[in-house]
Amino acid sequence: MSVKIIQDGHPTLRIIAQEIQKNEFDSAALHDYIKKMYEALYTQDDGVALAAPQIAISKRIFIVNEKIVGKNDEIPLDTPTIYINPKITKISKDKKKMSEGCLSVRPMYGKVKRATRIQIEAVDVYGKKFTVDAKGFLAQIFQHENDHLDGVLFIDTATDVYELQAAQEDEKK
């Protein structure tokens, strides 16, 4: 049975997710959450990342699709793909409106003002802390996923929101 990505309206998407506790690192439960997250993410052709609340698990975890790492100049090959208890520790004053969509807000897209550079601190499945400096697309991904962990959806702050299917049908006319 495949893992379902929940959609806007589900209460889990609107609550602040719980931190992973020390006794949960490298546990069967934590590995199971991450396995389910990858299963759900890989069912989506356009999925670049996924937060645990998007599969109704209210935990502070997000993953980045391994298939995009190194394929984009803004996502280096050594980018970790699992982020547990992430915290944005630095954020640039430079902000840019970026086009965004979300696997939990289908089929909506819009523009969200995001910092162009950030630093994120997180831990891996074993509880080892690491830091990543991100710019451009990767910085956008981190901010979007971190919002999920705080119960925020991109449509809360997006402008120029449109439905993809309607836009594609308009282009055919």
C-alpha positions as CSV (number, residue, x, y, z in Angstrom):
1,M,0.0,0.0,0.0
2,S,1.4,3.3,-1.0
3,V,1.9,6.2,1.4
4,K,-0.5,9.1,0.7
5,I,0.5,12.8,0.6
6,I,-2.2,14.6,2.6
7,Q,-3.8,17.8,1.1
8,D,-4.6,21.3,2.4
9,G,-7.4,21.0,4.9
10,H,-5.9,18.1,6.8
11,P,-5.2,19.3,10.4
12,T,-1.7,17.9,10.6
13,L,-0.5,20.4,8.0
14,R,-1.5,23.3,10.3
15,I,0.2,22.3,13.6
16,I,3.8,22.8,14.7
17,A,5.6,19.4,14.3
18,Q,7.3,17.8,17.3
19,E,11.1,17.6,17.6
20,I,12.7,14.2,17.4
21,Q,14.0,13.3,20.9
22,K,17.4,11.8,21.7
23,N,16.0,8.4,22.3
24,E,14.4,8.4,18.9
25,F,17.6,8.7,16.9
26,D,18.6,5.6,14.9
27,S,15.3,4.0,16.0
28,A,13.2,1.6,13.9
29,A,10.4,4.2,14.2
30,L,12.6,7.0,12.8
31,H,13.9,4.9,9.9
32,D,10.3,3.9,9.2
33,Y,9.1,7.6,9.0
34,I,11.9,8.3,6.6
35,K,11.2,5.2,4.5
36,K,7.6,6.2,4.2
37,M,8.5,9.8,3.3
38,Y,10.7,8.6,0.4
39,E,8.0,6.2,-0.8
40,A,5.5,9.1,-0.9
41,L,8.0,11.5,-2.5
42,Y,9.0,9.1,-5.2
43,T,5.4,8.6,-6.3
44,Q,5.5,12.3,-7.5
45,D,7.3,13.1,-10.8
46,D,7.7,16.8,-9.8
47,G,8.5,16.3,-6.1
48,V,11.8,17.9,-5.0
49,A,11.3,17.5,-1.2
50,L,8.8,16.4,1.4
51,A,8.2,17.2,5.1
52,A,6.9,14.5,7.5
53,P,3.6,16.4,8.2
54,Q,2.8,16.0,4.5
55,I,2.3,12.3,5.2
56,A,0.4,13.0,8.5
57,I,3.5,12.4,10.7
58,S,3.9,15.5,13.0
59,K,7.6,15.3,13.4
60,R,10.4,17.8,12.5
61,I,11.8,16.0,9.5
62,F,12.1,16.8,5.9
63,I,13.9,15.1,3.0
64,V,15.3,16.3,-0.3
65,N,14.8,14.2,-3.4
66,E,18.2,12.5,-4.0
67,K,17.5,12.6,-7.7
68,I,17.9,16.4,-7.8
69,V,21.1,16.6,-5.8
70,G,24.0,17.5,-8.1
71,K,21.7,17.9,-11.1
72,N,21.2,21.7,-10.4
73,D,24.1,24.1,-10.0
74,E,22.5,25.4,-6.8
75,I,22.4,21.9,-5.2
76,P,25.9,20.6,-4.6
77,L,26.6,16.9,-4.8
78,D,27.5,16.7,-1.1
79,T,24.1,18.1,0.0
80,P,22.5,15.9,2.7
81,T,19.1,14.6,1.9
82,I,17.6,14.0,5.4
83,Y,17.1,16.9,7.8
84,I,15.9,16.3,11.4
85,N,15.0,19.1,13.8
86,P,16.2,21.7,11.3
87,K,16.7,25.3,12.3
88,I,17.4,28.2,10.0
89,T,20.4,29.9,11.7
90,K,21.2,32.6,9.1
91,I,19.0,34.3,6.5
92,S,20.0,36.9,3.9
93,K,18.4,40.3,3.8
94,D,18.3,39.8,0.0
95,K,14.9,38.4,-0.9
96,K,13.4,37.4,-4.2
97,K,9.9,36.3,-5.4
98,M,10.1,32.7,-6.5
99,S,7.6,30.5,-8.1
100,E,6.4,27.6,-5.9
101,G,4.1,24.7,-5.8
102,C,3.5,22.1,-3.1
103,L,2.7,18.4,-3.1
104,S,0.0,19.1,-0.4
105,V,-1.6,22.0,-2.2
106,R,-2.3,20.5,-5.6
107,P,-2.6,22.0,-8.3
108,M,-1.9,25.5,-7.0
109,Y,1.2,27.6,-7.7
110,G,2.2,31.1,-6.8
111,K,5.1,33.4,-6.0
112,V,6.6,33.5,-2.5
113,K,9.2,36.0,-1.3
114,R,12.1,34.0,0.0
115,A,15.6,34.8,1.2
116,T,18.1,34.0,-1.6
117,R,20.7,32.6,0.9
118,I,20.3,30.8,4.2
119,Q,22.1,28.6,6.6
120,I,20.4,25.6,8.1
121,E,21.5,23.5,11.0
122,A,20.0,20.0,11.4
123,V,20.9,16.5,12.6
124,D,21.1,13.2,10.8
125,V,19.4,9.9,11.7
126,Y,22.1,9.2,14.3
127,G,21.8,12.6,16.0
128,K,25.0,14.1,14.5
129,K,24.7,17.8,13.9
130,F,25.5,19.4,10.5
131,T,25.2,22.8,8.8
132,V,24.4,23.6,5.2
133,D,24.8,26.9,3.5
134,A,22.2,27.2,0.7
135,K,21.5,29.6,-2.1
136,G,18.9,30.0,-4.8
137,F,16.7,26.9,-5.4
138,L,18.1,24.9,-2.4
139,A,17.5,27.9,0.0
140,Q,14.0,28.0,-1.4
141,I,13.4,24.3,-0.7
142,F,14.7,24.6,2.8
143,Q,12.5,27.5,3.6
144,H,9.4,25.8,2.1
145,E,10.0,22.6,4.0
146,N,10.8,24.4,7.2
147,D,7.5,26.2,6.9
148,H,5.7,22.8,6.8
149,L,7.3,22.0,10.1
150,D,5.7,25.1,11.6
151,G,2.3,24.5,10.1
152,V,2.6,27.1,7.3
153,L,1.7,26.4,3.7
154,F,3.1,28.5,0.8
155,I,-0.4,29.7,-0.1
156,D,-0.4,31.6,3.2
157,T,2.0,34.2,1.8
158,A,2.0,33.6,-2.0
159,T,0.9,36.1,-4.5
160,D,-0.2,35.6,-8.1
161,V,-1.7,32.2,-7.1
162,Y,-3.0,30.1,-10.0
163,E,-4.2,26.6,-10.7
164,L,-1.8,24.8,-13.0
165,Q,-4.4,22.8,-14.9
166,A,-6.4,25.9,-15.7
167,A,-3.3,27.7,-16.8
168,Q,-2.3,24.8,-19.1
169,E,-5.9,24.7,-20.6
170,D,-5.7,28.5,-21.2
171,E,-2.4,28.1,-23.1
172,K,-4.1,25.5,-25.4
173,K,-6.8,28.0,-26.5
